[in-house]
Amino acid sequence: MNKALLSLLLAMLLSGCAARDPVSAEPLETAAAPAAVQTEAPAVTGGLYMDLISKDHALRKYALSEPALGFLPVENDLLFFGDTGKLTLLDCETGRQIADHEAPVFLSPLNATVQILDSGISYFSGDAGETVLLDKTLREIRRIAAPEGLTGMPLLSRDGRSVYYCTASAIRVLDMDSGISQVLKEAAYPVQSVSGLLLNDTILQVSITEADGTWRTLFLSTENGQLKHSAEGNILPETSGTHYFLFSPSVLLCGTADGSAMVLDARHTDTGCRYLPGSNRAVSSGLTESGSILECYALTDGSLRAELSLPYSLFPEHTAETADGAVWFLHSDENGQALYCWDPEQSAVSDGNLYIHPYYTRNDPDYEGLAACSLYAQEIGSKYGIEVLIYKDAVAVEPWDYRLEYEHQVSVLQRELEALDRHLANFPTPFLEKLRSKFTALKICIVRSAAGTPESGSPDAVNGIQFLKDFDAYIVLCTEHDTEYPLCHELSHLMETVVLTESTAYDRWNNLNPEGFSYDGDLQANALQDGSPWLRSGQEYFIDAYAMSYPKEDRARLFEYAMTSGHEELFRSPHLQSKLKQMCTGIREAFDLEYWPEPLLWEQYLMQ
């Protein structure tokens, strides 16, 4: 786990706040007194907002009368966000509109300024300088003037009695009953704004920038302003009561504020994972050979509670749970947008496994699990005649232009080792034997991350790298990203050393490019160029603009896409077909595979 997640974990594992320290209290002289707004209840049309299209076992599909940016649950109703700032409250039982509200500011369910309170809904309008309070029928009941000197946005406590906000010199709290503003903590960062209330409003989340422009997240006690912890970057945990949840590409953390941290090792997370705070569950989604899959896990014990296989690639967007336990999400494709409702109770499963494990830190890792992973890495290495390095061995040697951070989470290492074993099985034995014979050793290192060094000017973060040292060839794969594409990409760079010396297939590679084209030879220049003339659908000359930087990157991109699934349409381009045929010819010639009887995986898109 990186420093940001570790810091957040420590912030979450609070056993309570200390007794209240004296704080500076002063009358709020310049802020307008909160005033009730006398308005009539909005007219409710009662029109049908969603229309049932189909029902397949536990999944219902609805058409929406208006497009939505997303939604939030309000008990058993759904609050939809329109693209013009309009809020619409929907009765999920009947599919009819309960009420709507035209907000004077753009609102999004991903914006922390929209809050679901005990008594209703609130949002902040920076243009108007007011927090608008709505009841649960979207009737406007109150407006609160922004406190003087406000930076960023204010946040209301769930009971609506306190307003938390930042000024240029402090983090403050306004008592709504007395109108008195108190200094919760003195702070004068270049940028600072409250960004969340967590764990039953006991923790205030504040986003700041340091003097050097670095973003950080502070976690403060709302009781006395004590700094509980800070984390690098903008961290967005989800909490409900005393439960917390944090999703990142490499680890899913969950637990309670007074308990130990746990890792959810969900079976599929490649297309997303969302927390369901009402029931303390998590829904993950991923790809299978036949389509996609939804899985629901109980975070109390880590058991798999429900599973739904879908015959098409349907990935949840803006997932939320209503009070009755139904899971709602949007999905958009070429046919438009639709709303889906999944009832996990109707697709309940139980495989007897528990998918939650204790969380281990970098300073106190799971040594027994690491030893088992090390043995597995040795088995993979022996099977394919290479070396597979993990944990601290994987970062013992690093190139001058990158700094490597080792991976210590056993579940992540186990997952990546299994994936590596599957991917390497796609290469025939003669291919790997010929490739490793060109070096004294071929080593694959599984690490957490790779970051460019300041003196090299390399990118801050990459998903994989390849380098040579003392005639040893290294491929580095980063667990913070999907490792299938970078493995194929970096292998392609090593293959070049064989193909260029033992085949003439690449000698006339430039003849396959459009007339007048030349490679940038500069990744920075490449990032700025417009490659659209050569990326037209059905007539692509390149996989993407990055492939236009160097011939070797062109071929590496081509190889990684040829090795992976889902690119049938892309390879219908006659220009990519020509390049793919040339590459496949070169590989067969260089790796003594001219008479290999079976199609090779990178030949799967070749057209006869």
N, C-alpha and C positions, 0 to 999 in steps of 0.2 A: 504494500500500500504506500502511495506517495505521501509526502509530508502534509499536503492539504487534507487528504482523507483522514490521516492519522490525527491531525489536529481537530478535525471535526468530530471524530470518534470520541476524543477526550472531552470535547464540549458536550457531547450527548450524554456521556456517562456521569451525570451529576447526581449526587446523593442529596440534593437540597441546597438551599442558599443560606448564607450566614445571616445573623441577626442584622436588622436594618441599621446602617450607619447614618450619622447625621448628614443631611444633604441640604444644599442651599435652596431655600424657598423664597420666592418673591412674587408679588402680585403680577398678573399678566395684564399690564396696562394697555397695551396697544392692540391686543387681539380682540376682535369683536366678540361679544358675548354670544354663545350658541343660541340661535334663534329658531323657533319652530316655524315651519313654512306651512301656511294654510292652503292646501290645494285639494281639489276634488279627486276622488279616486279615479284612476284612468278607466276609460271605457274599455270593456272587455268584449271583444267581438265573438269569442267562443268558436272561431273558425277552426277547421281542421288544419293542424300544423304538420302532422306526420301521418302518412298513409301506409298501411301494411302492404308490402309487396309480396312477401313470401315468408313461410315459416318452415324450417327444417329442424326437427327435433328440438334442440335447446336454443336454437338461434332464430331470431326474428329480424327481418330486414324492412326498413321503412324508407319511403321517399319523403323529403322535406319540402315544404312549400317555399322556403327561402334558404339560400346557402348560409352556412355557419362557419365561423372561424374556430369554434370550439364551444365547450359548455362546462358548467360546474353543477354538481348536485346540490339541491336545496331540499333536504329530507327525501320525499318520494317524487319530487318534481325535478325538472332540469331547467337551468338558466342558460339560454343560448345567446351567443355573442354574434351579432351581424357585422358585416364589413363596413357599415356606416356609423357604428357606435350604438346601434339599437340593441336593447336587451329584450329578450322574449322569454317569458316563463311558461313552461309546457307541462301539462298534466300527462304523465306517462301512461295512466290507465286508459284515458280516452283519446289521447293524441291531439287534444284541443289546446288552444292557446288560453292561458289563464289571464295574462296581462302582458303589456309591453311598456317600454320606457325608452324615450329618445335621449340618450346621453349627449351632453355638449362636447364630449371629448372621445377620442378613439379608445376603446376598451378591448382588452384581450384576456382570456382566461389564464394566460401565462404571465400576466402582469400582476405583481403583488399588490398593486393599489386596489384591486377588487377583492373585497373581503366578505365572507359569509359570517355574519355575527349571530349571536343568540336571538336577537330580535329582528333581524332582517339582513340587508345587504348594504354595503357602502362602497363608494369609490371616490377618488380624489381627482378634481379637475384643476390642473395647474394653470390653465388659462383664466379660469374664474377665481382661482385662489381659494377654493372651498372644497370641503369634504361633503359629499351628498349622501344622506342616509335615506334608504328606502325600506318600507316594511316588506313582509313576505309576499305581498301582492304587487310589488313594484310601485306602490304609491309613495311619493316623496313626502317625508315627514319632518325633515330637518336638514339644515345646512350649517356647517361649522367653518367659520373663517379660518384661513391658514394662520398659524402663529407667526408673529413678526420674526423676520430673520430666517425663515424656513429655508433649508437647503434640501433638495430632493423631494421626498413625499412624506406625509405623516401616516401613521398606522393607528387604528383604534384597537383597544382591547376587546375581547369577545363580548364582554358585558357592556361595552360602550361607555364606560366611565372614565377611561384614561386615553390620552392621545400621546403617542411617542413620536418624537421628531428630532431632527438635527438642526442646529444653527452653525455658523462658521466657527464657533468657539466651544460648542458643547453638545452633548446628547441630553435631551430634556424629556420630561414627562409633564403633561398638563392634566390636572384633576378637573374633570368636567363639572363637578358639583360646586367646587369652591372657586374655580377660575384661576387657581394658583399654579404657576409653572415652576418646576423644580429642576435643578441640574442633577441629572443622573450620573453623568461622568463628563469631566472636562476633556475636550478633544478638539483639535484644530488641524485636521488633515486637509490636503488640497481639495479633495472631494469626499463628502461623507453624507450618507443617507440611510435611514432605517430601511430594512428590506424583509423583515419577517418577525413573527412572534411564534415561539416554539414551546412545546412541552407545557400545555395548559397556561400559556402566557407567562411562564416563569423565566424564559430566556428571550432576550431581544437580540435579533440579528441585525448587524450594521455593516454596510458595504462601504469601504474606504479605498482611497489610493494613497500610497506612500509618496514621499517627495520625488522619488525616481520614476513615478508612474505605475508602480506595481500595485495590482489590485489585491486586496485582502478582505477577509470576512471576520468580523469580531462577534463574539458571543458573550453577552453581558447578562448579569442577573438583573431582572426587572425590580427586584426588591431593594438593591442597594448600589447597582451600577458596577459591581465587581466584575472585572474581566475574567471570565472562566477559561476562555482560550481564543486563539486566533488561527486562521488558516489562510494559506496562499490561494488566491483566485476567488471567483464568485462561487461560493458553495451553496447549493440549494437542497437542503435536507427536507424531507416530509415528515411531519409528526402528527400524532393524534393522541391526546391525553399524555400518558407517559411513554408511549411507544414512538420509536423513530425508525426511519428507513432512508437509505441512501443508495442510489443506483449509479454505478460508473461502469465503463466498459470492462474493467478487470475484476470487480468485486461488488457484491450486493450485501450491504451491511444492514442488520436489523437488530432490534433488542429493546430494552426498556431503560429508562434513565437510571434506575437503581440496580440494574443487573449487568451481566457480562455481555459483551458484544458477540454477535453470531454472524456467520456468513451463510447466505442462501446460495446453494450450489444448484440453481435451476438447470433443468436439462436443456432448455432452449431459451436463449436470450439474444440471438443474433439480430432480431428485428425489433426488440424492445422489451421493456419490463416496467410495469407501473404498480405503484402502491395503492391499496384500497384501504384507506384509514378507518372507515366505519367498522370493518370487520377484521382489521389487522391481517389482511391477506395480500398476496402479490399475484399479478397476472403477467405471465411472460409469453412471448410469441417467437416463433422461429420457422425455419424452412424444413420441409421433409422432402423425400423423393416424389411424393404425390401432390404436394401443395404446401400448405402452411398448417400450423398447429397453435392452439391456445392452451395454456396450462394455468391452473389456479392452485396456489400453495397457501396453506395455513402457516402463518409465521409463529404461532405459539409453539408448534412442535416440528415444523418443517415437513409435514406430510403433504403429498400430492393429493388434492381433494377432487379435482375435476380436470377433464381433458376433452378438447374438441378438435377433431381433424377437419380441415377444410379442403375441398378439392380444387381450390384456386388460391392464388397468392393474395390473400386478404390480410393486411397488416393494420392493427388497431391504431387509431389516432385519437388523441384527447380522451383517453380512457377515464371513466368515472363510475362510481358505484352509488346507487340510490339506497335509501334506508332499508328497502326490502331485500337487499342482497343482489339485485340484478346488476350486471356489468354492461355499461353502455359505451359505445365508441363509434367514431366516424371512420369512413374509408372513402378515399377518392381514387378514381381511375378514369380511363378514357370514356366511360359511360356517365361520368358525373359523380356526385357525392351522395352517399346514403348513410343512414343511421342504423346501427345494429344493436340488438339487445341479446345478451347471452345470459341464460339462467344456469349457473354452474351446478345447481342441485339436480338438474335433469341430465347431466353428463358426468355424474360422480364416478370416480375411480379410486382405487387404493392399491398401490403396488407393494405395500409393506415397507417401503424404504423411507428414511428420513433425510431430507435434503438440507438440513441446517447443521452446521458444524461450528465448534468454537473458533473464534477469531484469534489468530496469533499475530504478534507484532514482529517487526524486523529485529528487535532486540531480544525477543523471546519466541522464536519460531517453533514450529512443530518438527523437531529434529527426527522423530521416528518416521513421520510422513516424508520428510526430505530424503531420508535414507532409502525409502521404498522407491521414490521417484528417481533417485540416482541409479538404482539397480535397473529400473525400467529403461532409463536413458542408455545404460551400457548394453542392454539387450537390443535396443533399436540400432545402436552403433554397430554391434557385431553382425546383426542381420544384413545391414546394407554396406558394411565395410567403411564406415565413417566414424567420427566421434560426435557425440551429442553432449553438450555441456549445459549444466543448470546451476542455479543458486550462485554462490560466489565464484565457482570455477568459470562460469560464463562471462564474468567481467574481469577475470585475471589479466587478460590481454585485451587492450582496446586501441583503436586507431587514434592518431593524433588529433583528428578533427571531430571526434565525438566522445562524449562521456556516457558511460553505460550505468544503468541502475539495475541491480539484480532483483529477480522475482523470488519471493519467499513463500507465497501462498501455495500450499500443497494442492488444493483443488484446482487452481489455475494451471500449475505445472502439469498435473495429471491430465487435464483437458488438452493442453497444448502438445504433450507427448503423444497422446492418442491420435490427435489430428496429424502430427508429423508422421507417425507410423503409417496412417492411411495414405497420406500424400506421397510418401516415398515409394509405396507399393505400386504406384502408377508408372514407375520407371523400370524398364527391363534391366536385368542384371548386367548385360554387356555395356549398357549405357553408363551405369554408375561406376563399373570397373574402369572404363576408359576415362571417365571424368576425373576420378580420384588419382589415376596414374599420372596425371599431369602435375600433381602437387605432392609434396612430402606428406601432407595430411589434408583432409577435408573436414572442417569442424563447423557444426551448427550450434549456435549459442542462443538459448532462450532467456531473454532478459525482460525486465519490466518496461524500460524505456531507453531511448537513445536521443541525446540532445547535442546539438552542435556546439563546439567550443567558440568562445568569442573571437579568438585570434584566427579561426578558420573561416568564419562567415557562413558556416553550414547552417541548415535550417534548425529552428529551435526544437522541433520534434519530427521524427520520421517513423514509418512503420517497419523499416528494415534497412540494413546496409550490408555491403559486401566489401571485404578488403583482403589484402595479402600481407603476410608478415613472415619473414624467414622461410619463404617458399611454402608456407602453410596458407591454405585458403579458408577464410572465415565467412560464414553467413550469420548475421544477427537478426533474430526475429523478436519483435516487441509485443508482449502480451496485452498491452493497452489497445492494440488494434487487431483486426482479423489478420491472421498470419498466412492464410493460403495464398493470396495474391503476392505478397512480398517474397515468399519462398520461391515461387515460380519465377518472379522477376529477377531475384538475385542469382538463382541457378542459371538463368539465361545469360547473365554477364559472364559467369564462369565457362559456360558452353562456348562462348565466342572464341576463347583461346584455342579451342579444339577445331571448331568449324573453319575459322579463318586460316588455319595452317594445314588442314587436311581435306579441304573442299574448296572449289571455286564458286560455290553457289552465291556467295555474298559479293563477288567481285563486281558484278554489274547491278548492285542493289539500287543505285540512284536512277537507273533506267525505269524503275517501277514507280517513281514519284512523278507528280504532275510537272508539266513543262514550266520552267521558270522558277521552280521551288528550290530552296537551299536550306539546309538545317541551320538553326540559330548558332549552335556551338556555345551557347550561353544560356543557362537556366533562368537568369534574371530577365534577359531580353525575351526569352520564350514566354515567361509569365505575362508579358505585356502585349504579345502579338495577337492579332485576330486571325485565327486559323479556320474560321467558318467556311471560306470558299472550298476547302478541302475536307470538310466534315459534313457535307450535305448527306442527309439520310438516303441510304441505298447506293451512294456513290462515294463513300468514305475512302480516302487514301491512307488515313491514319486512325488509330484507336481514339486518340484525343490530342489536344494541343501539346501536352508534355512529350508525346512521341515525336514531335517536330524539332526537338532540341538537338539530338545527336542520332546517328544511325543505330548505335548500340541501344539507345533508349527506345527507338522505334521498334526494334526487334524484341526487346525485353517486354514492352507493352503487348506486342502481338503474341508473344509466347504465353504470358500470364493469362490473357483472355482466351487463348486457344485451349489452355489447360483447365479452365473453369466452366461451369455450366451457365446456361441462360443467354448465350450470345449468338443464337442461330440467325436472327435478323441482321445483326451487325456484319456477319461474315457472308451475307448474300451480296455484299458489294464486290463487284468484279475486281476492283483494285486491291482490296484486302485479300481476295482469293489468290491473286497473283503473288502477293507477298508471302502468304501462308504456304503456297505450293513451293516457292523457292526456299523458304525456311525448312520445311519438312524434308525436301531433297537434301539440303546441306546437312541436316542432323543425321539422316540415314547414311550418307556417304562418310561423314566424319567419325561416326560412332560404330561403324561396321555393322549397320542394321539394314543393308540393302535387301537382304533376303529374309528379314524377320517376317514370319508368316502372319502375324496378327496386326490389326490396326493399332497404332499407338495413340495415347490419349490426346496428344496435341494435334492429331490428324482428324479428330472427330468432326470438324466443320469443313473438311475438304469436300468439294463437289466433284463428282466424277464427270 
